[in-house]
Amino acid sequence: MSDLLRPSIRIPAVCAELLTHVRQAPPLTHCITNAVVTGFTANVLLAVGASPAMVDIVGEAGVFARIASGLLINLGTPSPEQRAASLEAAAGANAAATPWVLDPVAVGALPVRTALAADLVGMRPTAVRGNASEILALAGSGAGGRGVDALDDSDAALGAARSLATRFGAVVAVSGAVDLITDGTRVIRIANGDPLLTRVTGGGCALGALMAAFLGAARDHDADALEAVSAATLVYTLAAEHAARVADGPGSFAVGLLDALAGIDPADVTAEARVDENLGHVEEEAK
C-alpha cells in the first residue's frame, strides 16, 4: 500500500453518523435483484434498519424508483421482464434524482447481462459495485470471472475502477479481501471483513442493497456518494467480523451476520474501522 495513504478519520465518523440516520429514518430501498438472494437481501436491509421493497415489474419499477430513497439494480438473474424493469427503474431514478447502484453480476463472461450492463452504466448510476473481474469486464479491460467468482484482486481493478468513475460520474466499489472504493480521484481502502462472506449466497449482492440504503440516507445529510458507499461497506464488513467470531461455519455465520448488523453500534465503527484514504494523488500512487 502506498505511503501516500493514511488512516481515514472522516470515513468512520461519516459511517457512524449515517448508521444512526438509517435507523432513525429508515430509507425506502428499492431492490431489483436476483432470485437467489431476494430474501437474504431484504433481511440484511431490515437488520441494519432500512426498509426494503422488491419491485421488479414493468409498469411499477419506474414509478417506485421515483419515490424510493435509493435503488439497487442487480443483474444476477436477468429475466426478460427484469431487464426491462431495470431500464425503466434507472430512468425513473434519474428523473427523480434517486441515487442508484448497479451491480453487474457475472458481466464479461455472459452476453445478455453484459449488453444490459453496458446500457445501464451509460445511464450514469450513482455507484457501481462488483468484484474485480466484473469491474474489469465492465470497463472493457477483462473477460470477467467464473460467474460470480473473481479471478482478480481489488487493486488489479484500480485503473478500471477509476476509468469507469471518470467516464460515467459514478463511485466504483471493488469488493475483495480489501475493498476499494473510488470516485476517480479519491481512493478508499477498507480492510475489515471475513472470508466467510464468500461462503454465503448473496454476500456481495446484499452489500449493493446496503449501499443504496446509505446513499438514500446521505441525500439529507452531509455526506457525498463516495463517503456513503464507503460507510455501507464498512458497516457490512465490520458486522461480518463480529458474526465470524461466534460462527461455527457458513450457516451460523449467515444468521449471525443479520444479528451483527442489527447490533452494531456507531461506537464500534469508529473504534474498529481499518480504513485508509488516498489524498488525491492517484497518478503518483499508480506508478
C-alpha positions in Angstrom: 0.0 0.0 0.0 1.3 3.4 -1.0 2.8 5.7 1.7 0.5 8.4 0.2 -2.3 6.6 2.0 -3.1 7.5 5.6 -5.7 6.2 8.1 -9.0 7.9 7.5 -10.8 9.7 10.3 -13.6 11.1 8.1 -15.0 7.8 6.8 -15.6 6.1 10.2 -17.1 9.3 11.5 -19.5 9.6 8.5 -20.3 5.9 8.7 -21.3 6.2 12.4 -23.5 9.2 11.5 -25.2 7.6 8.6 -25.8 4.4 10.5 -27.7 6.5 13.1 -29.6 8.2 10.3 -30.6 4.9 8.7 -32.1 3.7 12.0 -33.8 7.0 12.8 -35.4 7.5 9.4 -35.3 4.1 7.5 -34.5 4.7 3.8 -37.0 3.1 1.5 -34.7 0.9 -0.6 -35.9 -0.3 -3.9 -34.3 -3.6 -5.0 -34.3 -5.2 -8.4 -32.2 -8.1 -7.6 -31.6 -11.8 -8.4 -33.9 -14.6 -7.5 -31.3 -16.4 -5.5 -30.7 -13.6 -2.9 -34.0 -11.7 -2.6 -34.9 -12.9 0.9 -31.4 -12.5 2.3 -31.0 -9.0 0.8 -34.3 -7.9 2.3 -33.3 -9.3 5.7 -29.9 -7.5 5.6 -31.7 -4.2 5.0 -34.2 -4.9 7.7 -31.4 -5.9 10.1 -29.5 -2.6 9.7 -32.7 -0.6 10.0 -33.6 0.2 6.4 -36.9 -0.6 4.6 -36.7 -3.0 1.7 -39.0 -3.1 -1.3 -38.6 -5.7 -4.0 -40.3 -4.1 -7.0 -39.3 -5.6 -10.4 -42.4 -5.5 -12.5 -42.6 -3.4 -15.7 -45.0 -0.6 -15.2 -44.2 -0.4 -11.5 -40.4 -0.3 -11.3 -40.1 3.2 -12.8 -42.9 4.6 -10.6 -41.4 3.2 -7.5 -37.9 4.4 -8.3 -39.2 7.9 -8.2 -40.4 7.6 -4.6 -37.7 5.4 -3.2 -34.8 6.7 -1.2 -32.3 4.6 -3.1 -32.3 1.9 -5.8 -30.3 -1.3 -6.4 -30.2 -2.9 -9.8 -28.5 -6.3 -9.6 -28.1 -8.4 -12.8 -27.7 -11.8 -11.1 -30.7 -13.5 -12.8 -31.9 -11.1 -15.5 -35.1 -12.4 -16.8 -36.7 -10.5 -19.8 -39.2 -8.7 -17.5 -36.5 -7.8 -15.0 -34.2 -6.5 -17.8 -37.0 -4.2 -18.9 -37.9 -3.2 -15.4 -34.2 -2.4 -14.7 -34.0 0.1 -17.6 -37.4 1.6 -16.5 -36.3 2.0 -12.9 -32.9 3.6 -13.9 -34.8 6.1 -16.0 -37.2 6.8 -13.1 -34.4 7.2 -10.6 -32.6 9.6 -12.8 -35.8 11.7 -13.4 -36.3 12.0 -9.6 -32.6 12.3 -8.6 -32.9 9.0 -6.7 -29.4 7.6 -6.1 -28.9 4.1 -7.6 -26.4 1.3 -7.6 -25.6 -1.0 -10.5 -24.3 -4.5 -9.5 -23.1 -6.0 -12.8 -23.1 -9.7 -11.7 -21.1 -12.0 -14.0 -20.6 -9.5 -16.8 -18.0 -10.2 -19.4 -18.5 -14.0 -19.4 -22.2 -13.9 -20.3 -23.5 -11.9 -23.3 -27.1 -10.9 -22.3 -26.2 -9.3 -19.0 -23.0 -7.8 -20.4 -25.0 -5.9 -23.0 -27.6 -4.8 -20.4 -24.8 -3.7 -18.0 -23.3 -1.5 -20.8 -26.7 0.1 -21.4 -27.3 0.7 -17.6 -23.8 2.1 -16.9 -24.4 4.5 -19.8 -27.4 5.8 -17.8 -24.9 7.0 -15.2 -25.6 5.2 -11.9 -24.6 6.8 -8.7 -22.5 3.8 -7.8 -21.2 0.6 -9.3 -20.4 -2.4 -7.1 -18.7 -5.6 -8.2 -15.8 -7.9 -7.7 -12.5 -7.1 -9.5 -13.2 -9.3 -12.5 -16.7 -7.8 -13.0 -15.3 -4.2 -12.8 -12.5 -5.0 -15.3 -15.0 -6.5 -17.7 -17.5 -3.6 -17.4 -14.6 -1.2 -18.2 -13.6 -3.3 -21.2 -10.3 -4.4 -19.6 -11.1 -8.1 -18.9 -13.3 -11.0 -19.9 -15.0 -11.4 -16.5 -14.6 -14.2 -13.9 -16.3 -17.6 -13.5 -19.8 -16.3 -13.0 -19.8 -14.5 -9.6 -16.3 -15.6 -8.7 -13.5 -13.0 -9.0 -10.2 -14.1 -10.6 -8.5 -10.8 -9.8 -7.9 -8.9 -6.6 -9.3 -5.4 -5.9 -6.1 -3.5 -6.6 -5.8 -5.1 -10.0 -9.0 -3.3 -10.9 -8.0 0.1 -9.7 -7.3 1.5 -13.1 -10.6 0.1 -14.5 -12.5 1.5 -11.5 -11.0 4.9 -12.0 -11.8 4.8 -15.7 -15.5 3.9 -15.0 -15.8 6.5 -12.3 -14.4 9.2 -14.6 -16.4 8.3 -17.7 -19.8 7.8 -16.0 -19.6 10.0 -12.9 -20.1 7.1 -10.6 -18.5 5.9 -7.4 -17.0 2.5 -8.1 -16.6 -0.1 -5.3 -14.5 -3.2 -5.9 -15.1 -5.9 -3.4 -12.3 -8.2 -2.3 -10.1 -9.1 0.7 -9.5 -5.4 0.9 -12.4 -3.4 -0.5 -11.5 -0.5 -2.8 -13.8 2.5 -3.5 -13.0 5.4 -5.8 -14.7 8.4 -7.4 -11.9 8.6 -10.0 -9.7 10.8 -7.8 -10.0 9.8 -4.2 -9.4 6.1 -3.2 -10.7 4.5 -0.1 -9.5 1.0 1.1 -11.3 -0.9 3.8 -9.6 -3.9 5.3 -12.4 -5.1 7.5 -14.3 -8.2 6.7 -14.1 -12.0 6.9 -13.6 -14.8 4.3 -16.9 -16.4 5.4 -18.7 -13.7 3.4 -17.6 -15.6 0.3 -19.2 -18.8 1.6 -22.8 -17.3 1.8 -25.0 -16.8 -1.2 -25.8 -13.2 -1.6 -22.9 -11.8 0.4 -21.9 -9.3 -2.3 -25.4 -8.7 -3.6 -26.7 -7.7 -0.2 -23.8 -5.2 0.1 -25.1 -3.5 -3.1 -28.5 -3.0 -1.4 -26.9 -1.6 1.7 -25.0 0.9 -0.5 -28.4 2.0 -2.0 -29.8 2.5 1.5 -26.8 4.5 2.7 -26.9 6.6 -0.4 -30.5 7.3 0.3 -29.7 8.3 3.9 -26.9 10.6 2.7 -29.2 12.7 0.5 -30.4 14.5 3.5 -27.1 14.7 5.4 -23.6 16.0 5.0 -22.1 13.0 3.1 -21.2 12.6 -0.6 -21.6 9.4 -2.6 -18.0 8.2 -2.0 -18.5 8.5 1.7 -21.9 6.9 1.7 -20.7 3.9 -0.3 -17.6 3.6 1.9 -19.8 3.8 5.0 -22.1 1.0 3.8 -19.1 -1.2 3.1 -17.6 -0.5 6.5 -20.8 -1.4 8.4 -21.2 -4.6 6.4 -17.6 -5.8 6.6 -17.3 -4.9 10.3 -20.6 -6.8 11.0 -19.1 -9.8 9.2 -16.1 -9.7 11.6 -18.5 -9.7 14.5 -20.5 -12.6 13.1 -17.4 -14.7 12.3 -16.2 -14.6 15.9 -19.2 -16.6 17.1 -19.9 -18.7 13.9 -19.3 -22.4 13.6 -19.5 -22.2 9.8 -21.3 -20.6 6.9 -24.8 -21.4 8.1 -24.4 -19.9 11.6 -22.4 -17.0 10.0 -25.3 -16.1 7.7 -27.7 -15.9 10.7 -25.0 -14.2 12.8 -24.4 -11.5 10.1 -28.0 -10.4 10.4 -27.7 -10.3 14.2 -24.5 -8.4 14.0 -25.9 -5.8 11.5 -28.8 -5.2 14.0 -26.5 -4.9 16.9 -23.6 -2.9 15.5 -23.1 0.3 17.3 -21.7 3.6 15.9 -19.0 3.5 18.5 -18.0 0.1 17.2 -17.5 1.6 13.8 -15.2 4.4 15.0 -13.2 2.0 17.2 -12.7 -0.9 14.9 -12.5 0.6 11.4 -9.5 -0.3 9.3 -9.7 2.3 6.6 -7.0 4.1 4.5 -7.7 7.1 2.4 -5.8 8.4 -0.6 -5.2 12.2 -0.5 -6.0 12.6 -4.2 -2.5 11.8 -5.6 -3.8 8.9 -7.7 -1.3 9.3 -10.5 1.7 9.1 -8.1 0.2 6.1 -6.4 -0.2 4.2 -9.7 3.5 4.5 -10.5 
